[in-house]
Amino acid sequence: MDWTEKYRPQHIRDLVGNLQALQAMVGWARAWSPQNRPLLLYGKPGTGKTSSVHALARDMEWDLIELNASDQRTKTALEKVAGASALTTSLTGAARKLILLDEVDNLHGSADRGGAKALIDIIKRSRQPIILVANTLQDVPQELRSRCEPLQFRAIQARSLIPRLRYICTAEHVRCEDSLLHEIANQAGGDVRAAITALHAAAVGRDALSIRDLHTSSKDERSTIFDLVSAVFRGRPHEELMRQAQGSGETPEKIVQWLEGSVSLLPDPRSVARAYRFLRRADLYLGRTFRRQYYTLWRYAQAIALIGFSDTARGSGIHARISPPARWQRMGSARRQRSIRIALLRKLSTMHHIPERVLREEYMTLFSLLVEHAPERYTEDLHLDADELNFFLHDRERSESVVKRVQEEVTKREKAPPSPAPQKGIPERGTQSTLF
């Protein structure tokens, strides 16, 4: 198991640093009432923001409902998960349900359309405590920020981090020199997660550690996967690649995924085929690592992927933009589509009093044909947004155009003055007189 998860603090007292912020959190929780504003925790990654929320929920014996950046955060999805949780009581008998919304500084773009507004509505109506987490306070939408109580988490000082690292070494039965612990704590730059990851990487397959086992690297080499991928394509020495991978803070699994996403940048089809053979072999060792919980195999997976890929690239260099692995984009798209489909089925089921299962199995084809034949009409009748309409039309540009036209037409009708009532005894134009 990854040490950052294995040694995640279970209680507030287990957290390192930020004593004043933690005391403020506990005071907020003990005095909470529906009139209290949500907390907005902000600070650089690895300072314990999310861990403190988990620990607080455990100490207060509250249920925890969490949404993070990997979840779909459209208006529909937020109202479904966080909105319902904010208005209902716990089914487990807990006094409260603590709602955690992580990485709210990433509420941007079409994927999160309506998310900020929906979140504000949830805060207004909530009968349960809410905590929001962000890395950068300025990136949180202003209208959301103004409704929260900001609480800053600062970088952890090295002297506070060293006892935690020493405790982990003792628990893992690894003898470790103090000079190594000081070096790891200083290199982490206040990031607890980075320090524990570096210690774990150095300790894999060893029962004793010295300063020689920690390969120092520059801040830039430690902090970015892009430099590592670029170094692989440039054909850097094998020892340097392994050091840079160790200092990057990324797990071998993620390194393999980034290399897989860069296969298309290799110079010829034969190189692509050869690279896939190395990645397949590395993936085999990753599978054995997780099945057997034997993390010594991590080193083999990482070495096979990095060195094999580097030898395949033959120092060709990289002449295009390095992008995140395509599989992450596909997985995110699949989650979004699933969320839209579930929300749409629930909406249509409620409107037409048809069970969701029956609707899905027998009527969705009919609905698709009707919407495709008259999209404007059914967009208004079914109150479809662009994501839901695109589910039927499979044409994003057309869906957004239709929704925009329907909204403009509805707004125009709402602003238009009411038609005068017809005078008594005088038939309306276009109707047949009833006078004989």
C-alpha positions as CSV (number, residue, x, y, z in Angstrom):
1,M,0.0,0.0,0.0
2,D,1.1,3.5,-0.8
3,W,2.6,5.0,2.4
4,T,0.7,8.3,2.0
5,E,-2.6,6.4,2.3
6,K,-1.3,3.9,4.9
7,Y,-0.2,6.6,7.2
8,R,-2.9,9.2,6.5
9,P,-3.7,10.8,9.9
10,Q,-6.8,9.3,11.5
11,H,-7.5,12.0,14.1
12,I,-6.9,15.7,14.4
13,R,-4.2,15.1,17.0
14,D,-2.2,13.0,14.4
15,L,-1.8,15.9,11.9
16,V,1.5,17.7,11.5
17,G,1.7,21.5,11.8
18,N,-1.0,24.2,11.2
19,L,-2.1,24.0,14.9
20,Q,-4.1,27.3,14.7
21,A,-6.0,26.2,11.6
22,L,-6.9,22.9,13.1
23,Q,-8.1,24.5,16.3
24,A,-10.3,26.8,14.3
25,M,-11.7,23.8,12.4
26,V,-12.6,22.0,15.6
27,G,-14.2,25.1,17.1
28,W,-16.2,25.6,14.0
29,A,-17.4,22.0,14.1
30,R,-18.4,22.0,17.7
31,A,-20.4,25.2,17.4
32,W,-21.9,24.5,14.0
33,S,-25.5,25.5,13.3
34,P,-27.3,25.9,10.0
35,Q,-26.5,29.7,10.2
36,N,-22.8,29.1,10.1
37,R,-20.9,29.7,6.8
38,P,-19.0,26.8,5.2
39,L,-15.2,26.6,5.7
40,L,-12.9,27.2,2.8
41,L,-9.5,25.6,3.4
42,Y,-6.8,26.8,1.1
43,G,-3.0,26.3,0.8
44,K,-0.4,24.5,-1.3
45,P,-0.7,20.7,-1.9
46,G,0.4,18.3,0.7
47,T,-0.3,20.5,3.8
48,G,-3.0,18.3,5.2
49,K,-6.2,20.1,4.0
50,T,-8.2,17.0,2.9
51,S,-6.7,14.8,5.6
52,S,-7.8,17.2,8.2
53,V,-11.4,17.1,7.0
54,H,-11.4,13.3,7.1
55,A,-9.9,13.4,10.6
56,L,-12.4,16.0,11.8
57,A,-15.4,13.8,10.5
58,R,-14.0,10.8,12.4
59,D,-13.4,12.8,15.6
60,M,-16.9,14.3,15.5
61,E,-18.4,10.9,14.5
62,W,-20.0,12.5,11.5
63,D,-20.6,10.8,8.1
64,L,-18.5,12.2,5.3
65,I,-19.8,12.8,1.8
66,E,-17.0,13.7,-0.6
67,L,-16.8,15.1,-4.2
68,N,-13.4,15.8,-5.8
69,A,-11.9,16.8,-9.1
70,S,-12.3,13.4,-10.6
71,D,-16.0,13.6,-10.2
72,Q,-18.4,15.2,-12.7
73,R,-19.5,18.5,-11.1
74,T,-22.3,19.8,-13.3
75,K,-25.3,21.3,-11.7
76,T,-27.2,18.0,-12.0
77,A,-24.4,16.0,-10.4
78,L,-23.8,18.4,-7.6
79,E,-27.5,18.6,-6.7
80,K,-27.8,14.8,-6.9
81,V,-24.9,14.1,-4.5
82,A,-24.2,17.2,-2.4
83,G,-27.6,18.8,-2.6
84,A,-29.5,15.8,-1.4
85,S,-26.9,15.2,1.4
86,A,-27.2,18.8,2.5
87,L,-30.9,18.6,3.1
88,T,-31.2,15.1,4.6
89,T,-30.1,13.5,7.9
90,S,-27.8,10.6,8.2
91,L,-29.1,7.0,7.8
92,T,-26.3,5.6,10.1
93,G,-27.4,7.6,13.2
94,A,-24.5,10.1,13.0
95,A,-25.3,13.5,14.3
96,R,-24.3,15.2,11.1
97,K,-23.1,14.6,7.6
98,L,-20.0,16.6,6.7
99,I,-19.9,17.5,3.0
100,L,-16.4,17.8,1.5
101,L,-16.0,19.5,-1.9
102,D,-12.3,19.2,-2.9
103,E,-10.5,21.3,-5.5
104,V,-13.2,23.9,-5.9
105,D,-10.6,26.2,-7.5
106,N,-11.0,23.9,-10.6
107,L,-14.7,24.7,-11.1
108,H,-14.1,26.0,-14.7
109,G,-15.0,25.1,-18.2
110,S,-17.9,23.3,-19.8
111,A,-17.5,20.1,-17.8
112,D,-18.4,22.1,-14.6
113,R,-21.0,24.2,-16.3
114,G,-23.5,25.4,-13.7
115,G,-21.4,23.9,-10.9
116,A,-20.5,27.1,-9.1
117,K,-24.1,28.4,-9.2
118,A,-25.4,25.0,-8.0
119,L,-22.9,25.0,-5.2
120,I,-24.0,28.4,-4.0
121,D,-27.6,27.2,-4.0
122,I,-26.6,24.2,-1.9
123,I,-24.8,26.4,0.6
124,K,-27.9,28.6,0.9
125,R,-30.2,25.7,1.6
126,S,-27.9,23.4,3.5
127,R,-28.8,21.9,6.8
128,Q,-25.5,20.1,7.1
129,P,-21.9,21.3,7.6
130,I,-19.9,22.0,4.4
131,I,-16.1,22.3,3.9
132,L,-14.6,23.4,0.6
133,V,-10.9,22.8,-0.3
134,A,-8.7,24.7,-2.8
135,N,-5.0,25.1,-3.5
136,T,-5.3,28.8,-4.5
137,L,-7.8,31.1,-2.9
138,Q,-7.8,33.5,-5.9
139,D,-8.9,30.8,-8.3
140,V,-12.1,30.1,-6.4
141,P,-15.1,32.0,-8.0
142,Q,-15.7,35.2,-6.1
143,E,-19.4,34.6,-5.6
144,L,-18.5,31.3,-3.9
145,R,-15.6,32.7,-1.9
146,S,-17.7,35.5,-0.4
147,R,-20.1,32.9,1.1
148,C,-17.3,31.0,2.9
149,E,-15.0,31.4,5.9
150,P,-11.4,31.1,4.5
151,L,-8.9,29.2,6.6
152,Q,-5.3,29.0,5.4
153,F,-3.0,25.9,5.7
154,R,0.6,26.8,5.5
155,A,3.6,24.8,4.4
156,I,4.9,22.4,7.0
157,Q,8.3,23.3,8.5
158,A,11.0,20.6,8.2
159,R,11.5,20.3,11.9
160,S,7.8,19.4,12.4
161,L,8.0,16.9,9.5
162,I,11.0,14.9,10.7
163,P,9.3,13.2,13.7
164,R,6.5,12.0,11.4
165,L,9.1,10.5,9.0
166,R,10.9,8.8,11.9
167,Y,7.7,7.3,13.1
168,I,7.0,5.8,9.7
169,C,10.5,4.3,9.5
170,T,9.9,2.7,12.9
171,A,6.5,1.3,11.9
172,E,8.0,-0.2,8.7
173,H,11.1,-1.6,10.6
174,V,13.5,0.5,8.4
175,R,16.6,1.8,10.0
176,C,17.2,5.4,8.8
177,E,19.9,7.9,9.4
178,D,18.8,11.3,10.8
179,S,20.8,13.0,8.0
180,L,18.5,11.3,5.4
181,L,15.3,12.4,7.2
182,H,16.6,16.0,7.4
183,E,17.4,15.9,3.7
184,I,14.0,14.6,2.7
185,A,12.2,17.1,5.0
186,N,14.1,20.0,3.5
187,Q,13.6,18.9,-0.1
188,A,9.9,18.5,0.4
189,G,9.3,22.2,0.6
190,G,6.6,21.9,3.2
191,D,4.7,19.1,1.3
192,V,4.1,16.2,3.7
193,R,2.8,14.0,0.9
194,A,6.0,14.6,-1.2
195,A,8.2,13.8,1.8
196,I,6.4,10.5,2.6
197,T,6.5,9.5,-1.1
198,A,10.2,10.2,-1.3
199,L,10.9,8.2,1.8
200,H,8.8,5.3,0.4
201,A,10.6,5.3,-2.9
202,A,14.0,5.3,-1.1
203,A,13.0,2.5,1.2
204,V,11.5,0.0,-1.3
205,G,13.5,-3.3,-1.0
206,R,15.7,-2.0,1.8
207,D,15.7,-2.4,5.6
208,A,18.3,0.3,6.2
209,L,18.7,3.7,4.7
210,S,21.5,6.2,4.6
211,I,22.0,9.6,2.9
212,R,23.6,7.8,0.0
213,D,20.3,6.1,-0.9
214,L,18.7,9.5,-1.5
215,H,19.6,10.9,-4.9
216,T,19.1,14.6,-4.7
217,S,17.8,16.5,-7.7
218,S,16.7,20.0,-8.5
219,K,13.3,21.4,-7.6
220,D,12.2,21.4,-11.2
221,E,13.2,17.8,-11.7
222,R,11.2,16.7,-8.6
223,S,8.1,18.7,-9.4
224,T,7.2,17.8,-12.9
225,I,6.5,14.6,-14.9
226,F,7.0,16.6,-18.2
227,D,10.8,16.8,-17.6
228,L,10.9,13.1,-17.0
229,V,9.1,12.2,-20.2
230,S,11.3,14.7,-22.1
231,A,14.5,13.2,-20.6
232,V,13.3,9.7,-21.7
233,F,13.0,10.9,-25.3
234,R,16.4,12.6,-25.1
235,G,18.0,9.3,-24.2
236,R,19.5,10.5,-20.9
237,P,21.7,7.9,-18.9
238,H,19.7,5.2,-17.2
239,E,20.9,6.1,-13.7
240,E,19.8,9.7,-14.3
241,L,16.3,8.6,-15.4
242,M,15.8,6.4,-12.3
243,R,16.9,9.3,-10.1
244,Q,14.6,11.7,-11.8
245,A,11.7,9.3,-11.6
246,Q,12.3,8.8,-7.9
247,G,12.4,12.5,-7.3
248,S,9.3,13.3,-9.4
249,G,6.9,12.1,-6.7
250,E,4.9,10.1,-9.2
251,T,4.2,6.4,-8.7
252,P,5.5,3.9,-11.3
253,E,1.9,3.3,-12.4
254,K,1.4,6.9,-13.4
255,I,4.8,7.1,-15.0
256,V,3.8,4.1,-17.2
257,Q,0.6,5.8,-18.1
258,W,2.3,9.0,-19.1
259,L,4.8,7.1,-21.3
260,E,1.9,5.2,-22.9
261,G,0.3,8.5,-23.7
262,S,3.5,9.6,-25.4
263,V,3.9,6.5,-27.6
264,S,2.5,8.3,-30.7
265,L,5.4,10.8,-30.5
266,L,7.9,8.0,-31.4
267,P,9.6,8.4,-34.8
268,D,8.3,5.2,-36.6
269,P,5.8,2.3,-36.3
270,R,8.5,-0.2,-35.4
271,S,9.5,2.0,-32.4
272,V,5.9,2.2,-31.3
273,A,5.5,-1.6,-31.4
274,R,8.8,-2.0,-29.4
275,A,7.7,0.6,-26.8
276,Y,4.4,-1.2,-26.3
277,R,6.3,-4.4,-25.5
278,F,8.2,-2.7,-22.7
279,L,5.1,-1.0,-21.4
280,R,3.2,-4.3,-21.4
281,R,6.0,-6.0,-19.4
282,A,6.0,-3.1,-16.9
283,D,2.3,-3.3,-16.6
284,L,2.6,-7.0,-15.8
285,Y,4.9,-6.2,-12.8
286,L,2.5,-3.5,-11.7
287,G,-0.3,-6.0,-11.6
288,R,1.8,-8.4,-9.5
289,T,2.7,-5.6,-7.2
290,F,-1.0,-4.8,-6.4
291,R,-2.1,-8.5,-6.3
292,R,0.6,-9.6,-3.9
293,Q,1.1,-6.2,-2.1
294,Y,4.8,-6.7,-2.7
295,Y,6.1,-3.2,-3.6
296,T,9.6,-4.3,-4.3
297,L,8.4,-5.1,-7.8
298,W,7.6,-1.4,-8.3
299,R,11.3,-0.8,-9.0
300,Y,11.2,-3.5,-11.8
301,A,8.2,-2.0,-13.4
302,Q,9.6,1.5,-13.3
303,A,13.0,0.4,-14.7
304,I,11.5,-1.6,-17.5
305,A,9.3,1.2,-18.6
306,L,11.8,4.0,-18.4
307,I,14.9,2.2,-19.7
308,G,13.1,0.2,-22.4
309,F,11.2,3.3,-23.7
310,S,14.4,5.4,-23.6
311,D,16.3,2.8,-25.7
312,T,13.4,2.6,-28.1
313,A,13.3,6.4,-28.6
314,R,17.1,6.4,-29.3
315,G,17.6,10.0,-28.3
316,S,15.1,11.3,-31.0
317,G,13.9,14.0,-28.7
318,I,10.4,15.3,-28.5
319,H,9.0,17.9,-30.9
320,A,5.4,18.1,-29.8
321,R,3.4,19.1,-26.7
322,I,3.4,16.5,-24.0
323,S,-0.3,15.8,-23.0
324,P,-1.8,13.8,-20.1
325,P,-2.5,10.2,-21.0
326,A,-5.4,9.7,-23.4
327,R,-6.9,7.0,-21.2
328,W,-7.5,9.7,-18.5
329,Q,-9.5,11.8,-21.0
330,R,-11.5,8.7,-22.1
331,M,-12.2,7.7,-18.5
332,G,-13.3,11.3,-17.7
333,S,-15.6,11.4,-20.7
334,A,-17.1,8.1,-19.9
335,R,-17.9,9.2,-16.3
336,R,-19.4,12.4,-17.6
337,Q,-21.6,10.5,-20.1
338,R,-22.7,8.1,-17.4
339,S,-23.6,10.9,-15.0
340,I,-25.6,12.7,-17.7
341,R,-27.4,9.5,-18.6
342,I,-28.4,8.7,-15.0
343,A,-29.6,12.3,-14.4
344,L,-31.6,12.3,-17.7
345,L,-33.3,9.0,-16.9
346,R,-34.3,10.2,-13.5
347,K,-35.7,13.5,-14.9
348,L,-37.7,11.7,-17.6
349,S,-38.9,9.1,-15.2
350,T,-40.2,11.7,-12.8
351,M,-41.9,13.8,-15.6
352,H,-43.6,10.9,-17.3
353,H,-44.2,8.6,-14.3
354,I,-42.3,5.7,-15.9
355,P,-39.9,3.5,-14.0
356,E,-36.3,4.2,-14.9
357,R,-35.6,0.6,-15.9
358,V,-38.6,0.5,-18.2
359,L,-37.7,3.9,-19.6
360,R,-34.1,2.8,-20.3
361,E,-35.0,-0.6,-21.9
362,E,-38.1,0.3,-23.9
363,Y,-38.5,4.0,-24.5
364,M,-35.1,5.7,-24.9
365,T,-35.0,4.9,-28.6
366,L,-38.4,6.6,-29.0
367,F,-37.3,9.6,-27.0
368,S,-34.1,9.9,-29.1
369,L,-36.1,9.9,-32.4
370,L,-38.5,12.5,-31.1
371,V,-35.8,14.8,-29.9
372,E,-33.8,14.4,-33.1
373,H,-36.9,15.3,-35.2
374,A,-37.8,18.4,-33.2
375,P,-34.9,19.4,-30.9
376,E,-36.2,22.9,-30.1
377,R,-39.6,21.7,-29.0
378,Y,-38.4,18.9,-26.8
379,T,-35.5,21.0,-25.3
380,E,-38.1,23.3,-24.0
381,D,-40.7,20.7,-23.0
382,L,-38.2,18.4,-21.2
383,H,-36.0,21.3,-19.8
384,L,-32.9,19.9,-21.4
385,D,-29.5,21.6,-21.0
386,A,-26.7,21.3,-23.6
387,D,-25.2,18.2,-22.1
388,E,-28.5,16.4,-22.0
389,L,-29.5,17.4,-25.5
390,N,-26.1,16.3,-26.8
391,F,-26.8,12.9,-25.3
392,F,-29.6,12.5,-27.9
393,L,-28.1,14.4,-30.9
394,H,-24.4,13.5,-30.5
395,D,-23.5,16.9,-31.9
396,R,-22.1,19.3,-29.3
397,E,-22.1,22.4,-31.5
398,R,-25.7,21.9,-32.6
399,S,-26.8,21.1,-29.1
400,E,-25.4,24.3,-27.7
401,S,-26.9,26.3,-30.6
402,V,-30.4,24.8,-30.0
403,V,-30.3,25.4,-26.3
404,K,-29.2,29.0,-26.8
405,R,-32.1,29.6,-29.3
406,V,-34.6,28.1,-27.0
407,Q,-33.4,30.2,-24.0
408,E,-33.5,33.3,-26.1
409,E,-37.1,32.5,-27.2
410,V,-38.2,31.8,-23.7
411,T,-36.7,35.1,-22.5
412,K,-38.3,37.0,-25.3
413,R,-41.8,35.6,-24.4
414,E,-41.3,36.4,-20.8
415,K,-40.4,40.0,-21.5
416,A,-43.2,40.5,-24.1
417,P,-46.3,42.4,-22.8
418,P,-49.4,40.2,-22.3
419,S,-51.8,40.1,-25.2
420,P,-55.0,42.2,-24.6
421,A,-58.1,40.1,-23.8
422,P,-60.7,40.1,-26.6
423,Q,-63.7,42.3,-26.1
424,K,-66.9,40.7,-25.2
425,G,-69.0,39.7,-28.1
426,I,-66.2,40.3,-30.6
427,P,-64.5,37.1,-31.9
428,E,-60.7,36.9,-32.1
429,R,-59.1,37.1,-35.5
430,G,-58.8,33.7,-37.1
431,T,-61.6,32.2,-35.0
432,Q,-65.2,31.4,-36.0
433,S,-67.9,33.6,-34.7
434,T,-70.4,32.1,-32.3
435,L,-73.0,34.8,-32.9
436,F,-76.0,33.7,-35.0
